[in-house]
Amino acid sequence: MAASRTGTHPMQFTSIPWQGSHASIEYQWLGPEQSDFPPVVFLHEGLGSISMWRDFPQRFCEEHGFRGLVFSRIGYGQSTPRPLDAPLKPDYLHRQAHEALPALLAALNVEKPWIFGHSDGGSIALLYGARFSAHTSGLVVLAPHIFVEDITIAGILEARDAYRHGDLKPRLARHHRDVESVFRGWNDAWLDPAFRNWNIEAELPKIACPVLAMQGEQDEYATLAQIHGIERLAPHARALAIADCGHSPHFSQPAAVSRAAASFIKDYLPRR
């Protein structure tokens, strides 16, 4: 079993190379200081950060004996903000998967992790697994996107209205150094006509590691075609639809998500 020392570890910062310069990334270790299992790296959603995961990663790691890592991607949380005059391009998820995430894992000496991603983070996890399967123990993805649907655009338009006229902006501002950069980067990218053809289905057959794809049956941003597509195209993928659940299964059904993810990880990989 895992070592006994658990609890809350301090928030820390590290620097990674990014776009010809360097970016500061906030991160936090979770769970036991040592574990019999590979580390689990959590990738947040498109408007997320460390704090917006709430306590799910901590509880998951402590309950199941995993060493975990949470961090805020470049532009999010307390990490280096993205300049407003540098809009996200349609390949921004690919760049996070192929450049930023490998740089962070190298900086923190993380080897062959399980990647646990939600929404945008789930898409980044899939892209990382497709490119770096030999360095990945497996993937757990919640409400991932593999192509753009009409319901996705409708949900993002609703989010824009809530940000401009509702309380979404002050709620997000509690979690980010530059909330305007965070929201406009995500919202403008997904509503860009050039993004409408974004599709990563061709990458999925390259994923050689196991994949558990979970999605709420009432997901307000996508249909179950997303996880069924992953199960059909990724060689070692399993899809799990969760009843009475929207776009954030780890909040709507945390116990079900935790059980399914932990069982999948432990069944697929022997202890080290």
matplotlib code that plots the C-alpha trace (Angstrom):
import matplotlib.pyplot as plt

x = [0.0, 0.9, 3.1, 1.2, 2.2, -0.6, -2.4, -2.1, 1.2, 2.2, 1.5, 4.7, 5.9, 8.2, 9.3, 9.0, 10.1, 7.3, 7.2, 10.8, 10.7, 9.6, 6.3, 5.7, 3.4, 1.7, 1.4, 0.7, 1.4, -1.4, -1.9, 0.9, 4.5, 5.2, 2.8, 2.9, 1.2, 2.3, 1.5, -1.8, -1.6, -4.9, -5.6, -8.4, -11.1, -11.1, -11.9, -10.3, -7.4, -6.0, -8.6, -11.5, -11.0, -12.2, -11.2, -11.8, -8.2, -7.1, -9.9, -9.4, -5.6, -5.9, -8.8, -7.1, -3.4, -2.3, 0.4, -1.3, -0.2, -2.5, -1.4, -2.8, -1.9, -0.3, -2.8, -4.8, -5.0, -1.8, 0.4, 1.8, -1.2, -1.7, -1.5, -4.9, -3.3, -2.2, -5.4, -5.6, -5.3, -7.2, -4.2, -3.9, -4.9, -2.3, 0.3, -0.6, -0.4, 2.8, 4.8, 3.6, 2.6, 5.9, 7.9, 6.1, 6.5, 10.2, 10.7, 9.0, 10.6, 7.3, 7.6, 4.9, 1.9, -1.8, -3.3, -6.7, -8.3, -11.7, -13.2, -10.4, -8.1, -9.5, -8.8, -5.3, -4.9, -6.0, -3.6, -0.8, -1.5, -1.5, 1.9, 3.5, 1.9, 5.2, 5.6, 2.0, 0.5, -3.0, -5.7, -8.9, -10.9, -14.1, -16.4, -13.6, -14.1, -12.9, -14.9, -17.2, -20.9, -23.8, -24.6, -21.0, -21.3, -24.7, -23.2, -20.3, -22.6, -24.6, -21.4, -20.5, -23.9, -23.4, -20.0, -21.2, -24.5, -24.5, -22.3, -19.8, -17.1, -16.9, -17.1, -14.2, -12.2, -11.7, -9.6, -7.5, -4.9, -6.4, -10.0, -10.5, -7.6, -8.9, -12.4, -11.8, -9.0, -11.3, -14.5, -13.1, -11.1, -14.2, -16.4, -13.8, -15.3, -11.9, -12.4, -15.7, -13.7, -11.5, -11.4, -9.0, -10.6, -7.6, -5.3, -7.2, -6.0, -2.5, -3.2, -1.6, -2.3, -5.6, -8.3, -11.4, -13.7, -16.6, -19.4, -22.6, -25.8, -27.0, -23.8, -24.7, -21.7, -21.7, -23.5, -22.4, -21.0, -17.8, -17.0, -18.5, -16.1, -13.2, -14.3, -14.6, -11.3, -8.8, -7.6, -7.8, -10.7, -13.8, -16.7, -18.8, -22.0, -23.0, -26.7, -28.0, -24.9, -23.9, -20.6, -18.7, -19.0, -16.5, -18.9, -22.3, -21.3, -18.0, -18.3, -19.1, -16.3, -13.8, -14.7, -14.6, -11.3, -9.5, -10.7, -9.7, -6.2, -5.6, -7.0, -4.9, -1.6, 0.3, 1.9, 5.4]
y = [0.0, 3.6, 5.3, 6.8, 10.5, 12.3, 15.6, 19.0, 19.7, 23.4, 25.2, 25.6, 27.2, 26.0, 27.5, 25.9, 27.0, 28.5, 30.4, 31.5, 32.6, 31.0, 30.6, 30.2, 27.2, 26.8, 23.2, 21.1, 17.5, 15.5, 12.3, 10.1, 11.1, 7.6, 5.3, 1.8, 3.2, 5.6, 9.3, 10.7, 14.1, 16.2, 18.4, 21.0, 22.3, 25.2, 27.8, 25.8, 26.0, 24.1, 25.7, 25.0, 21.2, 21.8, 18.9, 16.1, 15.3, 15.4, 13.1, 10.7, 10.4, 9.9, 7.4, 5.2, 5.6, 7.6, 10.3, 13.1, 16.3, 19.3, 22.4, 25.4, 25.6, 28.7, 31.5, 30.0, 30.3, 31.9, 30.7, 33.2, 35.0, 34.9, 38.4, 39.6, 40.5, 36.9, 35.0, 31.2, 29.6, 26.4, 24.3, 25.5, 22.1, 20.4, 22.8, 22.2, 18.4, 18.4, 21.2, 22.6, 19.3, 17.4, 20.4, 20.4, 16.7, 16.9, 19.9, 17.9, 14.5, 12.8, 9.5, 7.5, 9.0, 8.4, 11.5, 12.5, 15.3, 17.1, 18.7, 20.6, 18.8, 15.5, 16.5, 17.4, 14.1, 12.2, 14.2, 13.6, 9.9, 9.8, 11.4, 10.0, 6.6, 5.0, 7.5, 7.2, 4.6, 5.4, 8.1, 8.9, 11.5, 13.2, 14.9, 15.2, 16.8, 15.0, 17.1, 20.2, 19.8, 22.2, 21.7, 22.6, 26.0, 26.6, 26.0, 28.3, 31.0, 30.6, 30.9, 34.1, 35.6, 34.5, 36.1, 39.4, 39.7, 37.3, 36.3, 34.1, 36.7, 37.4, 33.7, 33.0, 36.0, 34.3, 31.6, 33.5, 36.3, 37.6, 36.4, 38.4, 36.7, 33.3, 33.7, 35.5, 33.1, 30.0, 31.6, 33.3, 30.2, 27.9, 30.5, 31.2, 29.9, 28.3, 26.1, 24.6, 22.0, 21.1, 17.3, 14.9, 11.6, 10.7, 10.8, 8.3, 5.1, 6.1, 5.8, 2.6, 2.9, 2.2, 4.9, 5.3, 7.9, 9.1, 11.5, 12.6, 11.6, 15.2, 16.9, 20.4, 20.8, 17.6, 14.4, 10.9, 10.6, 12.0, 9.0, 6.5, 7.8, 7.3, 3.8, 3.0, 4.5, 4.1, 0.5, 0.1, 2.4, 1.9, 4.4, 4.9, 7.1, 8.4, 9.0, 12.1, 13.9, 17.0, 18.3, 17.9, 14.3, 14.7, 17.2, 15.7, 12.1, 12.1, 8.7, 7.0, 8.7, 8.0, 4.3, 3.8, 5.6, 4.0, 0.5, 1.1, 2.3, -0.6, -3.2, -2.2, -1.7, -3.8, -2.1, -1.0]
z = [0.0, -0.2, 2.4, 5.3, 5.0, 3.2, 3.6, 1.9, 0.3, -0.3, -3.5, -5.6, -8.8, -11.5, -14.8, -18.2, -21.7, -23.7, -27.0, -26.9, -23.2, -20.0, -18.1, -14.4, -13.6, -10.2, -9.1, -6.0, -5.1, -3.6, -1.6, -0.2, -0.7, -2.0, -3.8, -5.3, -8.4, -11.1, -10.5, -11.6, -13.3, -13.4, -16.4, -15.7, -18.0, -20.4, -17.7, -14.9, -12.5, -9.5, -7.2, -9.5, -9.1, -5.5, -3.4, -5.9, -6.8, -3.1, -2.0, -5.0, -4.3, -0.6, -0.8, -3.4, -2.5, -5.6, -5.7, -7.6, -9.3, -10.1, -11.9, -13.6, -17.3, -18.8, -18.7, -15.8, -12.1, -10.7, -13.6, -16.1, -17.7, -21.5, -23.0, -24.3, -27.7, -28.2, -29.0, -28.8, -32.2, -33.2, -32.4, -28.8, -27.4, -29.5, -28.3, -24.7, -25.3, -27.4, -25.8, -22.5, -20.7, -21.7, -20.5, -17.1, -16.6, -17.4, -15.0, -12.2, -13.1, -13.6, -15.4, -17.2, -15.4, -15.7, -17.2, -15.7, -17.8, -17.8, -20.8, -22.6, -20.3, -21.5, -25.1, -24.1, -22.4, -25.6, -27.7, -25.3, -25.2, -29.0, -29.3, -26.2, -25.6, -24.7, -21.8, -20.6, -18.3, -19.3, -19.6, -17.7, -19.5, -18.3, -20.8, -23.4, -26.8, -30.0, -32.4, -32.3, -32.1, -32.4, -28.7, -27.9, -29.6, -28.0, -24.6, -25.2, -26.4, -23.2, -21.2, -23.0, -22.1, -18.5, -18.4, -19.9, -18.1, -15.3, -12.4, -14.2, -14.4, -10.6, -9.9, -12.2, -11.0, -7.6, -9.3, -11.9, -12.0, -15.3, -15.7, -18.9, -20.6, -19.4, -20.6, -23.8, -24.8, -24.4, -25.6, -28.6, -29.7, -29.6, -31.4, -34.1, -37.4, -38.0, -34.9, -36.2, -38.1, -35.2, -35.0, -33.3, -34.3, -36.6, -33.5, -31.4, -33.1, -32.2, -28.4, -27.4, -23.6, -21.9, -21.9, -19.7, -21.2, -18.9, -19.7, -18.1, -19.9, -19.5, -20.6, -21.7, -24.0, -25.9, -26.8, -25.9, -29.5, -28.0, -25.7, -28.1, -30.7, -28.4, -27.6, -31.3, -32.4, -29.6, -29.4, -25.6, -24.7, -22.6, -22.5, -19.5, -19.5, -16.1, -15.4, -13.7, -14.6, -16.6, -18.0, -14.7, -13.6, -10.7, -9.2, -10.1, -9.3, -7.5, -5.9, -9.1, -11.0, -8.2, -8.1, -11.8, -12.3, -9.4, -10.5, -14.1, -13.1, -10.7, -13.0, -15.9, -14.3, -11.8, -8.8, -9.2]

ax = plt.figure().add_subplot(projection="3d")
ax.plot(x, y, z, "-o")
ax.set_aspect("equal")
plt.show()
